[in-house]
Amino acid sequence: MVNKSRVAIMEEALKPLTFEQISVPTLQDGEILVRNTFATLCKSDINTFIGKRQEKTPTILGHEIVGKIVESSPSAPKVDEMGKSLSLGDRITWGIFASDPKDPLSKQGIPQKAADLFKYGHEQHSNENTLHGGLAEYTILRKNTPIVRLPDTIDDPLAAIINCSLATVAGAFRLAEDIQQKRVFIIGTGMLGIVACAMASLKGAQQVIGLDINEARLEKAMSFGATHVYNAQSEWDQMLKDDSARDFPVDLVFDFSGVPEALERSLNLLDIGGKAIWVGGTFPQRDMTINAEHIIRRLITIKGLHNYNREDLVSAVEFIEQAQHSFPFKDLIYTQGSLDNVNEAFQTAINDQPFRVGLVC
């Protein structure tokens, strides 16, 4: 039986995380204790750390995590989301959320918005509520957390990004529906955008076009399935009149940047019947200006996605099993060291802006 866990606590923005040795609570109904093995710093972790995003503190950041089951309560689930058995020692990934599957929103396919929602890496740390973030030795999986047992073929660094980056993009593609032979425009070629390039390519998109302000990221997108890339700082006018390259109009726009100007302008790049899937704008920003006549006459659909559902988590696991052999995903994750190096990891993420910084827990 595990009695203690080391945790890295965030007290306030831009202050170094501090380490504590805390008691591991007794597992409650339906709970599972996981020994974290690897965690990566998501963009939302970084935005919380620098104060761009507000969370209740103190908190244990980190929701891109992978780990192994070390203890289970008697009522804990015995099978995962794919129907595979769950046992002590199994390496698993799990959803960013836990929520009641009987909640009305869960029944609508959006359990990440259910009334009793619990979110890993986003909760306030207290004696009564702890071990809910990846920057710790252990995580307690609450009742009704979606879980998937992982194959040995997926290494820890790749497995860690499943339950945020990969599952969120899988959710965006679910909303987009058919991708086969579609012209796809991806705004923001950071981690989620890179995943989206690869996913669109594997799903048979006719074109995969990337947009960013960072030339290195645009170049990286080309090795993840992008057929063409544009720099947003200098090539908007070219995009709007790019008849020679036949890159535009497009059928689908995926936004992972959240930049209002990019969202507004991208609607003009959609063909009749096109869809815009907005994912990136999860931080305070200005209202946008949208021309209703343009949306109506061109039959354009705009859909928003925040987090993902159970189906998307399963899709993410299936995707990376296939995609890891087709694209250089391992090159995207820089391992800073162990949990001891967590403050250095945040500084690397802020200053050098790699796609992901990871830590061995």
Secondary structure as the mmCIF struct_conf table of DSSP 4:
data_model
#
loop_
_struct_conf.conf_type_id
_struct_conf.id
_struct_conf.beg_label_comp_id
_struct_conf.beg_label_asym_id
_struct_conf.beg_label_seq_id
_struct_conf.end_label_comp_id
_struct_conf.end_label_asym_id
_struct_conf.end_label_seq_id
STRN STRN1 LYS A 4 ILE A 9
STRN STRN2 MET A 10 MET A 10
BEND BEND1 GLU A 12 GLU A 12
TURN_TY1_P TURN_TY1_P1 ALA A 13 LEU A 14
BEND BEND2 LYS A 15 LYS A 15
HELX_LH_PP_P HELX_LH_PP_P1 PRO A 16 LEU A 17
STRN STRN3 THR A 18 SER A 23
HELX_LH_PP_P HELX_LH_PP_P2 VAL A 24 LEU A 27
TURN_TY1_P TURN_TY1_P2 ASP A 29 GLY A 30
STRN STRN4 ILE A 32 THR A 40
HELX_RH_AL_P HELX_RH_AL_P1 LYS A 43 ILE A 50
TURN_TY1_P TURN_TY1_P3 GLY A 51 GLY A 51
BEND BEND3 LYS A 52 ARG A 53
BEND BEND4 THR A 57 PRO A 58
STRN STRN5 THR A 59 THR A 59
STRN STRN6 GLU A 64 SER A 72
TURN_TY1_P TURN_TY1_P4 PRO A 74 SER A 75
BEND BEND5 ALA A 76 ALA A 76
BEND BEND6 LYS A 78 LYS A 78
STRN STRN7 VAL A 79 VAL A 79
TURN_TY1_P TURN_TY1_P5 GLU A 81 MET A 82
BEND BEND7 GLY A 83 GLY A 83
STRN STRN8 SER A 85 SER A 85
TURN_TY1_P TURN_TY1_P6 LEU A 88 GLY A 89
STRN STRN9 ARG A 91 TRP A 94
BEND BEND8 ILE A 96 ILE A 96
STRN STRN10 PHE A 97 ALA A 98
TURN_TY1_P TURN_TY1_P7 PRO A 101 LYS A 102
BEND BEND9 ASP A 103 ASP A 103
HELX_RH_AL_P HELX_RH_AL_P2 PRO A 104 LYS A 107
TURN_TY1_P TURN_TY1_P8 GLN A 108 GLY A 109
HELX_RH_3T_P HELX_RH_3T_P1 PRO A 111 LYS A 113
TURN_TY1_P TURN_TY1_P9 ALA A 115 ASP A 116
STRN STRN11 PHE A 118 LYS A 119
TURN_TY1_P TURN_TY1_P10 TYR A 120 GLY A 121
BEND BEND10 HIS A 122 GLU A 123
STRN STRN12 GLN A 124 GLN A 124
HELX_LH_PP_P HELX_LH_PP_P3 HIS A 125 HIS A 125
BEND BEND11 ASN A 127 ASN A 129
BEND BEND12 GLY A 133 LEU A 135
STRN STRN13 ALA A 136 ALA A 136
BEND BEND13 GLU A 137 GLU A 137
STRN STRN14 TYR A 138 LEU A 141
HELX_LH_PP_P HELX_LH_PP_P4 ARG A 142 ARG A 142
TURN_TY1_P TURN_TY1_P11 LYS A 143 ASN A 144
STRN STRN15 ILE A 147 ARG A 149
HELX_LH_PP_P HELX_LH_PP_P5 LEU A 150 PRO A 151
TURN_TY1_P TURN_TY1_P12 ASP A 152 THR A 153
BEND BEND14 ILE A 154 ILE A 154
HELX_RH_AL_P HELX_RH_AL_P3 ASP A 156 ALA A 160
TURN_TY1_P TURN_TY1_P13 ILE A 161 ILE A 161
HELX_RH_PI_P HELX_RH_PI_P1 ILE A 162 LEU A 166
HELX_RH_AL_P HELX_RH_AL_P4 ALA A 167 ALA A 176
TURN_TY1_P TURN_TY1_P14 GLN A 180 GLN A 181
STRN STRN16 ARG A 183 ILE A 187
BEND BEND15 GLY A 190 GLY A 190
HELX_RH_AL_P HELX_RH_AL_P5 MET A 191 LEU A 202
TURN_TY1_P TURN_TY1_P15 LYS A 203 GLY A 204
BEND BEND16 GLN A 206 GLN A 206
STRN STRN17 GLN A 207 ASP A 212
BEND BEND17 ILE A 213 ILE A 213
HELX_RH_AL_P HELX_RH_AL_P6 GLU A 215 MET A 222
TURN_TY1_P TURN_TY1_P16 SER A 223 GLY A 225
BEND BEND18 THR A 227 THR A 227
STRN STRN18 HIS A 228 ASN A 231
TURN_TY1_P TURN_TY1_P17 ALA A 232 SER A 234
HELX_RH_AL_P HELX_RH_AL_P7 TRP A 236 LEU A 240
TURN_TY1_P TURN_TY1_P18 LYS A 241 LYS A 241
TURN_TY1_P TURN_TY1_P19 ASP A 243 ARG A 246
BEND BEND19 PRO A 249 PRO A 249
STRN STRN19 VAL A 250 ASP A 255
BEND BEND20 SER A 257 SER A 257
HELX_RH_AL_P HELX_RH_AL_P8 PRO A 260 SER A 266
HELX_RH_3T_P HELX_RH_3T_P2 LEU A 267 LEU A 269
STRN STRN20 LEU A 270 TRP A 278
BEND BEND21 GLY A 280 GLY A 280
BEND BEND22 PHE A 283 PHE A 283
HELX_RH_AL_P HELX_RH_AL_P9 ALA A 292 ARG A 297
TURN_TY1_P TURN_TY1_P20 ARG A 298 LEU A 299
STRN STRN21 THR A 301 GLY A 304
BEND BEND23 ASN A 307 ASN A 307
HELX_RH_AL_P HELX_RH_AL_P10 ARG A 310 ALA A 323
TURN_TY1_P TURN_TY1_P21 GLN A 324 SER A 326
BEND BEND24 PHE A 327 PHE A 327
HELX_RH_3T_P HELX_RH_3T_P3 PHE A 329 LEU A 332
STRN STRN22 ILE A 333 SER A 338
HELX_RH_3T_P HELX_RH_3T_P4 LEU A 339 ASN A 341
HELX_RH_AL_P HELX_RH_AL_P11 VAL A 342 ASN A 351
TURN_TY1_P TURN_TY1_P22 ASP A 352 ASP A 352
BEND BEND25 PHE A 355 PHE A 355
STRN STRN23 ARG A 356 VAL A 360
#
